[in-house]
Amino acid sequence: MLTIEEYFDMLRRHDWFYEYSDDHSAWQRGQAGKVELRNLAKENEQFAIMLADYNNYINAVIKEGPKQETVPLPKLEDYL
């Protein structure tokens, strides 16, 4: 079983922009990582919250740009 710290590290390291890659292997890795994050979140309520928070942040970045201030970048301390 993963710890909160380990799952957070997976979220932090995930390529959230893999869908924009022209490299099919990068897309495949990104897709596999996304599936793994979702499957782990299905098994752990805290992980599901963390995943939703990260998704909200990334969606804000995609919509408003990297300097957006609408949704803060999740921090590990938020979940401990």
GROMACS elastic network, one bead per residue, 0.5 to 0.9 nm:
[ bonds ]
;  ai    aj funct       b0    kb
    2     5     6  0.80122   500
    2     6     6  0.59314   500
    2     7     6  0.63762   500
    2    40     6  0.87858   500
    3     6     6  0.51476   500
    3     7     6  0.62884   500
    3     8     6  0.85069   500
    4     7     6  0.52080   500
    4     8     6  0.60023   500
    4     9     6  0.85279   500
    4    46     6  0.79151   500
    4    47     6  0.73088   500
    4    76     6  0.81618   500
    4    79     6  0.74572   500
    4    80     6  0.75915   500
    5     8     6  0.51015   500
    5     9     6  0.61674   500
    5    10     6  0.87185   500
    5    76     6  0.69652   500
    5    79     6  0.88732   500
    5    80     6  0.85579   500
    6     9     6  0.50664   500
    6    10     6  0.63540   500
    6    11     6  0.87980   500
    7    11     6  0.63391   500
    7    12     6  0.86316   500
    7    37     6  0.81596   500
    7    40     6  0.85118   500
    7    47     6  0.70857   500
    7    50     6  0.85989   500
    8    11     6  0.50158   500
    8    12     6  0.61228   500
    8    13     6  0.86033   500
    8    47     6  0.82497   500
    8    50     6  0.74503   500
    8    51     6  0.86877   500
    8    75     6  0.84487   500
    8    76     6  0.65528   500
    8    79     6  0.89845   500
    9    13     6  0.60599   500
    9    14     6  0.84628   500
    9    76     6  0.86772   500
   10    13     6  0.51977   500
   10    14     6  0.59664   500
   10    33     6  0.86781   500
   10    37     6  0.77334   500
   11    14     6  0.52959   500
   11    15     6  0.86843   500
   11    16     6  0.87574   500
   11    37     6  0.75391   500
   11    50     6  0.83021   500
   11    51     6  0.72808   500
   11    54     6  0.73071   500
   12    15     6  0.84551   500
   12    54     6  0.85881   500
   13    16     6  0.86473   500
   14    17     6  0.87708   500
   14    18     6  0.89260   500
   14    30     6  0.72515   500
   14    33     6  0.67598   500
   14    34     6  0.78010   500
   14    37     6  0.89432   500
   15    18     6  0.55335   500
   15    19     6  0.89622   500
   15    26     6  0.88176   500
   15    29     6  0.85865   500
   15    30     6  0.59142   500
   15    33     6  0.81351   500
   15    34     6  0.87810   500
   16    19     6  0.78445   500
   16    30     6  0.74056   500
   16    34     6  0.84192   500
   16    55     6  0.86791   500
   16    58     6  0.71856   500
   17    20     6  0.57803   500
   17    21     6  0.74074   500
   17    30     6  0.80944   500
   17    58     6  0.87314   500
   17    62     6  0.89274   500
   18    21     6  0.53602   500
   18    22     6  0.88910   500
   18    23     6  0.89070   500
   18    26     6  0.63819   500
   18    27     6  0.52209   500
   18    28     6  0.83869   500
   18    29     6  0.80845   500
   18    30     6  0.52858   500
   18    31     6  0.75897   500
   19    22     6  0.84397   500
   19    26     6  0.86022   500
   19    27     6  0.59427   500
   19    30     6  0.75247   500
   19    31     6  0.80936   500
   20    23     6  0.89350   500
   20    27     6  0.80206   500
   21    24     6  0.72399   500
   21    26     6  0.66640   500
   21    27     6  0.62563   500
   22    25     6  0.89447   500
   22    26     6  0.80269   500
   22    27     6  0.78500   500
   23    26     6  0.53134   500
   23    27     6  0.64088   500
   23    28     6  0.88200   500
   24    28     6  0.61549   500
   24    29     6  0.86758   500
   25    29     6  0.62077   500
   25    30     6  0.85115   500
   26    29     6  0.51717   500
   26    30     6  0.60998   500
   26    31     6  0.85265   500
   27    30     6  0.50536   500
   27    31     6  0.60237   500
   27    32     6  0.85472   500
   28    31     6  0.50875   500
   28    32     6  0.61050   500
   28    33     6  0.85207   500
   29    32     6  0.51515   500
   29    33     6  0.61101   500
   29    34     6  0.85873   500
   30    33     6  0.50704   500
   30    34     6  0.61422   500
   30    35     6  0.86735   500
   31    34     6  0.50494   500
   31    35     6  0.62621   500
   31    36     6  0.86610   500
   32    35     6  0.51508   500
   32    36     6  0.62337   500
   32    37     6  0.86988   500
   33    36     6  0.50650   500
   33    37     6  0.61752   500
   33    38     6  0.86105   500
   34    37     6  0.51376   500
   34    38     6  0.61906   500
   34    39     6  0.86010   500
   35    38     6  0.51264   500
   35    39     6  0.60806   500
   35    40     6  0.86078   500
   36    39     6  0.51313   500
   36    40     6  0.61905   500
   36    41     6  0.85366   500
   37    40     6  0.53039   500
   37    41     6  0.61741   500
   37    42     6  0.87706   500
   37    47     6  0.85139   500
   37    48     6  0.89116   500
   37    51     6  0.74986   500
   38    42     6  0.62627   500
   38    43     6  0.89458   500
   38    47     6  0.88527   500
   38    48     6  0.77506   500
   38    51     6  0.77068   500
   39    42     6  0.51591   500
   39    43     6  0.68129   500
   40    43     6  0.53280   500
   40    44     6  0.65247   500
   40    47     6  0.70186   500
   40    48     6  0.79869   500
   41    44     6  0.51844   500
   41    45     6  0.65523   500
   41    46     6  0.75764   500
   41    49     6  0.79880   500
   41    50     6  0.83210   500
   41    51     6  0.70151   500
   42    45     6  0.71216   500
   42    47     6  0.79245   500
   42    48     6  0.65862   500
   43    47     6  0.80161   500
   43    48     6  0.82668   500
   44    47     6  0.52787   500
   44    48     6  0.63684   500
   44    49     6  0.89456   500
   45    48     6  0.50216   500
   45    49     6  0.64569   500
   45    50     6  0.87738   500
   46    49     6  0.51582   500
   46    50     6  0.63028   500
   46    51     6  0.86645   500
   46    79     6  0.78554   500
   47    51     6  0.60440   500
   47    52     6  0.85240   500
   48    51     6  0.50987   500
   48    52     6  0.61345   500
   48    53     6  0.85863   500
   49    52     6  0.51392   500
   49    53     6  0.61664   500
   49    54     6  0.86543   500
   50    53     6  0.51256   500
   50    54     6  0.62149   500
   50    55     6  0.85677   500
   50    74     6  0.79480   500
   50    79     6  0.76476   500
   51    54     6  0.51334   500
   51    55     6  0.60516   500
   51    56     6  0.85615   500
   52    55     6  0.50082   500
   52    56     6  0.61139   500
   52    57     6  0.86173   500
   53    56     6  0.51251   500
   53    57     6  0.62856   500
   53    58     6  0.87364   500
   53    71     6  0.88404   500
   53    73     6  0.84211   500
   53    74     6  0.66643   500
   54    57     6  0.50634   500
   54    58     6  0.61649   500
   54    59     6  0.85164   500
   54    73     6  0.73415   500
   54    74     6  0.63580   500
   55    58     6  0.51459   500
   55    59     6  0.60030   500
   55    60     6  0.85322   500
   56    59     6  0.51579   500
   56    60     6  0.62319   500
   56    61     6  0.87189   500
   56    71     6  0.70707   500
   57    60     6  0.51752   500
   57    61     6  0.63327   500
   57    62     6  0.87525   500
   57    70     6  0.84263   500
   57    71     6  0.53736   500
   57    72     6  0.64552   500
   57    73     6  0.59980   500
   57    74     6  0.75265   500
   58    62     6  0.61527   500
   58    63     6  0.85220   500
   58    71     6  0.87208   500
   58    73     6  0.84868   500
   59    62     6  0.50521   500
   59    63     6  0.60519   500
   59    64     6  0.84110   500
   60    63     6  0.50382   500
   60    64     6  0.56941   500
   60    65     6  0.72898   500
   60    66     6  0.83890   500
   60    68     6  0.68876   500
   60    69     6  0.85239   500
   60    70     6  0.70000   500
   60    71     6  0.64227   500
   61    64     6  0.53123   500
   61    66     6  0.50155   500
   61    67     6  0.74118   500
   61    68     6  0.60986   500
   61    69     6  0.88872   500
   61    70     6  0.89834   500
   61    71     6  0.84032   500
   62    65     6  0.56646   500
   62    66     6  0.74779   500
   63    68     6  0.86885   500
   64    67     6  0.76269   500
   64    68     6  0.55922   500
   64    69     6  0.87239   500
   64    70     6  0.85868   500
   65    68     6  0.55872   500
   66    69     6  0.87806   500
   68    71     6  0.73079   500
   68    72     6  0.84603   500
   69    72     6  0.64363   500
   71    74     6  0.86882   500
   72    75     6  0.87225   500
   74    77     6  0.85547   500
   74    78     6  0.70016   500
   74    79     6  0.89748   500
   75    78     6  0.54956   500
   75    79     6  0.76602   500
   76    79     6  0.56748   500
   76    80     6  0.67977   500
   77    80     6  0.53519   500
